[in-house]
Amino acid sequence: MAVITHLVGKLRHAAMANEQVQAVMYPLLNYATNLSNPEAEVLVEEALKCWGVALAVEPSVAPQLVGLLPNMSQLLKRGKDNSAAFQILEAYLLLQAGQALQPFGEVIAAALTNAIQAVSNAVVASCGSSSGSTAAAAGNGPAAAGIVARPGGTP
C-alpha cells in the first residue's frame, strides 16, 4: 500500500492515468477499506493515505474512488479514522463531487456531530480539571493574562 501511495505521490497524474497502476490501486483500496475483510484493520490507515493522495493528484474524482464511498460510510460509523476520513470527504467537496456524498449524508453528519462532541467533552474536562480559584492563585487565571472584567461584562 505504501509503495502505491509513494508512486502516485511522485508520478502524480502519470501514475493515475496508467492502467496497470489503476488495476492494482483501486482493488487494493477497496479491499483495505472494506471492514468485512480481516486484514482491513491493519491496512486501513495506509489505505486512507493512498486514497487521499489519489484525490490530491487529480483534477476530478475518478468513478472508482466514488465507488469506495460505501466503505467510507463504514469507516465513519466505526469512528477510529475520522480525521483522515474527514480530509478525504473534504477533497470530494473541493473536487466538485459533493453529489456523490449525498447518500451518506446522515452518516457523515453523525460522525461530525460525534467529533464535535468529543472535542467539546475534552475542552470541558480540561477546564474542569482546574478550578478558577486554583488557576487564579497559581497566576493562570484571567487577571494573570491581563483580562480584567469591566462594568457591563466586557474585558
Salt bridges, closest charged atoms under 4 A:
GLU41 OE1 - ARG78 NH1 2.76
GLU41 OE2 - LYS80 NZ 3.36
GLU46 OE2 - LYS49 NZ 3.38
GLU58 OE1 - HIS13 ND1 2.55
ASP81 OD2 - ARG78 NH2 2.02
